[in-house]
Amino acid sequence: MKILLSALLLGVTIFSTTLNAKEKYFVVERESASVAVIEDGLVRRHMENMHNMNHGIIKFDGDDAYLISRDGYVVKFDPKTEKKEAEYKTSKSAIGFVIGKNYVAVANYDDKSVDILTRDLKPIDKIVTGSKNVGIKTYKNMIVFAQMDNDKVTVLKDENAGKGLPKFKIFKEFKVGKMPFDAMIKNNTYIVGFFLTKAFGVIDLDKMEFSEIKVTSKDNKPVLKVPHFGFWSLSEDKTFIPAVGDNAVMVYDNKFNFIKNVEMQGLPVFTSLSPDKKYLAVTFSGKDFPTIQILDTKTLKIIKTFTFTGKVLHVRWSKKYPELYVSVNDANQVNVINTDEWFLEREIFQVEHPSGIFLYQMPNKK
């Protein structure tokens, strides 16, 4: 009886914590070396002096937040107080990073290396590759990344197995397609795309086996260029890929068998799945830059089209509310769409040239 009561109390505690989770949006201000902080639908603060925010990226891990700037700075800050805690310059140009249990690893373009830092951004090691490095991911006690200039994927393994400071050494390298440029990871599968090979590579990180998959679309035509994987969306049974140079989103099953092309209004750039995987938001380039279309992932039908007053650079679904946040860059706005009834709910001003939108969930103050 005591065990049952404890289990019930634990369930109530978890449920209460979930209800009390508060959302805070960090929006990269692309031209201003700053980040706007949105709470309760309003811009509350701006984090300034955050370096070159062109393609700035923010990631969260527990109570820690990290930002990487285009000019090679990594910044650690407290996402609750927005106070900067540390920063470190790894190179003149950095492209991506990952957060491990006891380290932060940064893939560099400019000085052709991968930096391993402590969680407080103290240098541990610099692994020189002689290549621009991209597609950095983690799996168990490994770091995986692609060498763009050397047509390689490198697997580093922590010889200390997560105890104390990490000691990463090359564990395995794979010769892959020409000019790898981006990657994604799902469970134990690392998927890497290529600029100059009409396919993508798949590495089973448990078996350490590489294979190449040629993606085809309608009428068995090869896909000429695989877009950045940050623009892909994966549900449990479908993969959505924006077609490059075609007004379509390509839909595959989870084994990359072609299902169909969904005709869109313009040239798709970015796809983003809702948290419940029921809807897909699609953004565009060119004359349709100001447009978003919403796709029903079950019927594969377009259910709504929104056109804004400027270029849409990024979207972010709320995890708590029926809302979709949209950065409208040259209108200096973040707009919020109601996703229950599909209408423009509000416009948030006082944001300068917004691009990436990053969501942090924190407990409500009592």
Secondary structure, DSSP 8 states (H G I E B T S, - for coil): -HHHHHHHHHHHHHHHHHHTEEEEEEEEETTTTEEEEEETTEEEEEE------TT-EEEEETTEEEEE-TTSEEEEE-TTT--EEEEEE--S-EEEEEE-SS-EEEEESSS-EEEEE-TT--EEEEEE-SS-EEEEEEETTEEEEEETTTTEEEEEEETTTTSSS--EEEEEEEE-SSSEEEEEEETTEEEEEESSSSSEEEEETTTTEEEEE--B-GGG-B-S----GGG-EE-SSEEEEE-TTSSEEEEEETT--EEEEEE-SS-EEEEEE-TTSSEEEEEE-GGGTTEEEEEETTTTEEEEEEE-SS-EEEEEE-SSSSEEEEEEGGGTEEEEEETTTTEEEEEE-S-SSEEEEEEEEEE---
